[in-house]
Amino acid sequence: MKLTEEQEKAYEYIDNGKNIFITSRGAGCGKTFLLKHIIERYKSRRFIAVTASTGIAAVLLNGRTLHSWAGIGLGKKDVNSLIRKIESDKAVKSRWLKTNLLLIDEISLISPELFDKLDLIGRTIRNNSKPFGGIQLIVSGDWLQLPTVDSDKYAFESPVWKETIQKIVYLTIIHRQKNTEFQEVLNSIRIGKITNKVKKALRSRLNVPLENDIGIIPTQLYSTNVDVNTINNKELNLLQSRTNDSKQIFNMKWQAVQNKLEQTLITSYFVGRPAVDPRPVDSILPTSDIPEEYLQMCNGIKKLELLVGAQVVLICNLDQEKQLVNGSRGIVKRFSEEGLPIVKFLNGLEEIIDYHPWDIQNDANQSIGSIIQIPLKLSYATTIHKSQGSTLDYVIINLDKLFEVSQGYVGLSRVTSLEGLSIKGLDIRKFIVNHKALKFYENLELSI
């Protein structure tokens, strides 16, 4: 698939050294597609750091969280403390000095205060008075999705943003032809236009029973802050009490690239640990010793527990032709002779789910190994906040307890189609947008 003229603009701006913000008119405009093309194009030409504000978004781009890359922990401390922390960490400081192209996805979840801190860190560490110390920025996201919980302002309100971002790439053409009617409904909700068409579409899914003859039950998508891990584990334990089956346990594994250069890089990372060797995967690195920095580059579960009958979701793109993609819902039917889960999906396909490798790269974008795990997780429940950046194809969502701007839009836009959606409660008055974020896009529309 070729890039459109508006997507090609990004290359022009980047090649001319501009700091850019990539955003879109709504769902299906090809933002992620463009970001992946940018990464592929520049990873061999530039020292590019691929980051995102959330782990889910980072994994989609084979990157890491911005906080991890920057070496700032939670980023709550004052900027001088953060600078001292970075100065004392040779590897982190090296990242700041070597990187000349920094990509940040899901910018709406980055507060203006944190954006300002990162700018000052860059200027100080690199001894350069330009924004971010002269690192070229590619920032992307949607201000009409969930905002940061750390501030009532957006990063675009920061004076540093105005000084830094020179060009905006605004994607307006919807490329995803599937479910165009649903996309139009979503894009109306996104900008706060709750038209009769929107109301009709939402009411048509009110209390609709989602049934199938496979045994898959819909994921409950919560608007309130519930502990979804507790809910998922509770459901698995209830299933076990009914069946008396033993849980099958799958532990995450680390496999180093068997190459002397990469082995040296790995060994130098684990100071004081035994050198990486070519023995079986399990013995290379225990699960408990996989660095948090690496864990943030994959969305696998450290210790995955499954039973026959467990409700699961696929967390990688396994086979696009078979429509077995990230977000596909299924049920564990049995285990193979090798002990691998056999899952039946909503589309009727039954597949053995083998271990999946998440490629881990160093700061020079060289592969140093893989985190390996069964690409499934329990899917009885999740929250709207935890789901931002992911997709689900079979969902029950409660829309009468919304409490945050854009929450309804984000929750509904996780769902791939109206047919896979059932709405439990609906309060149209709770569909609100932030007027400052909306004004940003109104001004953008006037400028094109």
Buried (B, 14 or more C-beta within 10 A) or exposed (E): EEBBEBBBBBBEBBEEEBBBBBBBBBBBBBBBBBBBBBBEBBBEEBBBBBBBBBBBBBBBBBBBBBBBBBBBEEBEBEBEEBBEBBBEEEEBBEBBBEBEBBBBBBBBBBBBBBBBBBBBBBBBBBEEEBBBBEBBBBBBBBBBBBBBEBBEBBBBBBEBBEEBBBBBBBBEEBEEEEBEEBBBBBBBBBBBEBEEEBEEBBEEBEEEEBEBEBEBBBBBBBBEEBEBBEBBBEBBEEBBEEEEEEBBEBBBBBBBBEBEEBBEBBBEBEEEEEEBEEEEEEEBBEBEEBBEBBBBBBBBBEEBBBBBBBBBBBBBBBEEEEBBBBBBBBBBBEBEEEEBBBBBBBEEBEBEBEBBBBEBBBBEBEBBBBBBBBBBBBBBBBBBBBBBBBBBBBBBBBBEEBEBBBBBBBBBBBBBEBBBBBBBBBEBEBBBBBEBBBEBBEEBEEEE
